[in-house]
């Protein structure tokens, strides 16, 4: 069975061996303040920066999930308000999380085929602490390209920019220097089981966290930053998750190679579904289509039929999300999904639904 579910998604086959090694090497009961674990964290951070092209002066932190990062950022970087640009359920949920902590936070939605007009953004840099975007919106299979993020960053005049990169982190060659906060979870492009989040902070974000000095919450950034100076966490961490991440990074190609592979595969997939099948990409603008999550639309009865036939053929297609649940499918173009899976997918459609 090949799974194209966009999360939790396919894990690398090598994870089976990593898990056995973790047990045999005593990682499951290793004290988290021990040199054994702090050395692991130190090496994992170094490898993550090297393999993903993260600037050396940026800080890497570990959390439980990307969703937890929403709350941490509202508590520890946002003394007044944040402003959110969104075009899907996850971006909108981030806004609602922020408003629960900082009620003055606001947002603006935009269309699936739309690149937001930066000149028309309704917020003031003078009273906004954090501008928040979702680089790759998993629910709608859309993506904000590098050029947009660069232009937004340059427009902010010092206001911090935070990027939810949950379904692109470790899949795309992101330009970390053009934002202050990047975060995601490992159950997508990292090809690992869920349960670990990664947050990456610029020096400016670290300085703002220290200035805000949030000391009132379980995972407040000052405490997290202080502990990470010694490659430790302020809570008992997911040592197994960090170990799996370390092993995966050691075995992975550098991000430029991973990125190009996913771009090439996405182009072939979109070309195929644009022409040859009863399903069509539901994002019509090529400039806003996601590289890592391919969304396809059709009527509900056809979608259900295709999903069932695909399952019988050993292919698990991801359902749509939220209001798109019954009229779309999502196909994860993540690094851990092998080329053979996509070849099988194309053959399935060619056989069952010839054009």
N, C-alpha and C positions, 0 to 999 in steps of 0.2 A: 504493500500500500504506500503510495506517495501522497503526502499531505501538502496542500497549498494554503492551508489555513494561515491567516496573517497574525495569529498570536493567541495563545502560545503556538509556536510554529515548529517546523521541522528542526530537530537538533542534529548536529554532526554525528555520524556513526561512531566516531572515535570517543564520544562521550561515554559509551559503555565501558571502554577500557579506562578512561579517566576515573570513573566512579569506583571501579575495582581497585585501581592504584590508590585512590584517596583512602579507601578502607584499609588496604594493606600497609600503607605508609603512616597510618595513625592520625590523619588529618581530622577525622570526625570527632576526636576527643582531645584535640590539641588545645591547651590553654591560650586564650586569645591575646593575652599580654606577653606570651612567651616570645623568645627570639625566633623560634621556628615560624610563628605566624607573622611577626613584624617583618621578617625577612621576605616572606611570601608576598606581603602587601607591598613592600618596597619594590620587589621585582615586577609585580603585576602592574604597578603604576608606571614604572620605567618602560615596560613592554607596550603598554597601552599608548603611551605618548609616542613611542617609536613607530608602532605599526599603524596608528591612526593619524599621524602627523599633527599631534597636539603640541602647541608651543611649550617649551620647557618652563616658562614662567607662569603657566596656568596650573591651577591646583585641581587634583582629582580627589573626589570624595565618593564613598559608597553609601547607598541608602537601601531601603527595602524594595522600592519600586519607583517608577516615574511619577505615579500619582502622589507619592509621598513628597516628591520634589516640589509639586505645586504648593503644598502646604508650607514647606520649609521656606520657599521663596517669599510667600505672602507674609510670613511671620518675621523673617530675618533680614529681608532686603527692601521691605515695602512699608515704611513708617506711615505713609499717607495713602497712596493709591497706585494701582497699576492700570495699564491700558492694554486691551487685548484685541488683536486682529484674528478672526477665525472664519472658517467656512465648513465646519463639520462638528460632529458631536464631541470630539475630544478637546478641541479648542474652546468650545462653548462650556464644557464641564470645567476646564481650567479657570475660565472667567468666574463661574459660579463658586468654585472653591475659594478663589481670591476674594470675592464679595462677602463670603461668609466670615472671613477674617478681617478684611478691610472693605467695609460697605461702600466707600466712595469709589471703588474700582469700577471701570466702565469698559465697554468694548464696542466693536463694529464688525458686522458680518459682511462677507463678500461672496460672490458667486463662484461656482465650480470652474467656470471657464474664464474667470476674471483675474487679472493681476491688479491688486489694490492701487489706487491713485494716491501716491505719497503726499502730494500737495494738498489733498483734501482730508487728511486725517484729523478728526475732531478731538485733539488733545493738546494740552500745553506742556511743554518740557519743564516749565517752571514749577509745576505742582504735581508732576508725575515721576515716581521713583523708578518704575520698571515698565518697559514695553515688551509685550509677550506675543510670540507667534509660534505656530506649529509648522515646522519646516516640511513635514510630510504627514498629511492628515490621513490616518489609517482608515477612518470611517468613509471618506469620500474619494479616496485614491487620487488625491491632488497633492501638488508639491509647489513650494515657493523656491524659485531658482536662486543660485548664488548671486546673480546680479541684483535681484530685488533686495536680498538681505544686505548686500553692500550699500545700496542706495539708502535703505532705511537706517542703517547704522550711521551713515554720514549725516543724515538729517536730524539726528536726535540731540545733537549739541551737548553731549555728556550724560544724558539720561541712559541708564543701563538697558541693554537689550538681552532678553532671555528667549531661548529657542528650545522648544520641545522637539527633539529629534528621535523620538522613540522608535519609529519604524524606518529610520535611515542611518542612525548611529552604528558604525562598523560596517555599513554597506556602501555609503557614499563618501567621497573624499571632501568632507565639509571643511570650510575655511573658518576655523575656530577663532582666528584673530579678528573676525568681523562681527563678533558678538561677545557678550560678557558672561553668559551662562548657557551651557548646553547640557541636556540630560536625556536619558533614555533608560530602557530596561533591557535585560539580556535575552529575553525570550523571543526576539525577532531577528535582527541581522547578526547578532552575536552567535546564534545557533545553539543556545544553551537553555536549560530548564529555567522557568520563572523563579523569582525570589531574590533578585539582586538588581539594584538600580545604580547607575553611574552618573555623577554630576561633575561637570567641568567648569571651573570658575576662572575668570580673568583676574589680573591684579587689581583692576578697578572694582570688580565685584567683591573681592576679598576686603579691600579698603572700606567699601560701603557697609559690608557686614560688621566690620569692627566698629564703625562709626554708629551704626544703629544699635549694636551691642545687645541683641536679644538674648536674655538669660532665662526667659520664663517658660521655655518649651523643651520637650524631650530631645528633639533633634534641632536645637538652635545652632546656627552656623558658627558662632564664636567657639562653642565647645567642640564642634566637629573639626574646625580648622586647627584648634589647639592640639587636639589629640593626633591629628594627621601629621603634625610636625615630627612625631615619633612613629609614624606609620601604624597608628592605632586608631580605634574608634571609641566613641563615648558610650557605646552600648556593646553587647555581645554580638559580633557580626556574623554574617553568613559565611563562615570560613570555607565550607564546601563550595559555595557559589564563587568565592574569590579564587579558590584553587582551580575550579573548572575554567574560569576566565583566564587564569594564568596559562593553563595548558593549551587552551584554544588559541590564545594570542601567539604562543610559541610556535604553533603549527601553521598559523595562517600566513598567507601572502600579505605583503604591504597593501595598504588601502588603495593605492592608485591602481593596482592590478585588479583588485576586487571590484572597485568602482567601474572600471572599463568593461569587465565581464558582465556586470548587471545592466549597464547601459546598452550593450550590444544585444543582450537577451530581451530587454524591454522593447527595443526597436523592432525586433523580429516578431514579438508577441503582438504588439499593437498593429503592425502591418498585416499579420495573419487575421486578427479579429476585425480589422477594418474592412476586410474583403470577403472572407471565406466562410463565415459561420452565421447562425441565426442570432447570436449575441453580438452586440456592438459595444465598444468602449463608451461608458456614460459620461466621460469627460471628453468633450469634442475638441477643445483647444490643446494642441500638442505642447504648448508652452506651459500649461498648468497640469499636465498629466504626471502622475507619480512614476518614478523609475522602479520603486521597490514594491508597490502594491498596484496591480492592474485591476481596474474595476470594469465589469461588463454588465450590461442591462438587457432585460427582456421582460415579457409579461410573466406574471407570477406562476402560471401553470407550466410554461415552458422551462422556467428556471428550476422548478421542482423536479420536472422530468429529467433535465440534464444532470442535476446533482445526483439523482438516484442512479441513472445509467452510469455516470462517471464513477460512483462508489462501487458499483458492481464490476467495473473495469479496473478497480484498484486505485482510483484517483479521488482524493478527498478535496473538493473545492470549498473554499471559504464562503460562508453566507455573507449577505450584506449586513449593514449595521444600522440600528435605529430605524428611522422611517424608510430606509432603503433595503431593509432586511429581506423582503420577499421578492423584490424586483431586480436585485443585482446579485452577482457573485464577485468575490474578491480572490485574486490569485497572488500569493506572496512570491515575489521575485527576490528571495533572500539568498545569501551566499550558501547556506546549508542545503538548499533544495538543489539536487544535482541536475545537470543538463539532461540526463536520461529521463527525468520526470517531465520536463517540458517537451521532449520528443514524444513521449507517450501521450501527453495531453493533446498535442497537435494531431497525432495519429488517431486519437479517439474522436476528435471533432471531424476529421476528414472521413472517417469510416461511418460514424453515426449521423452526421449532418453534412453530407457533401453539398457544396455550393452549386 
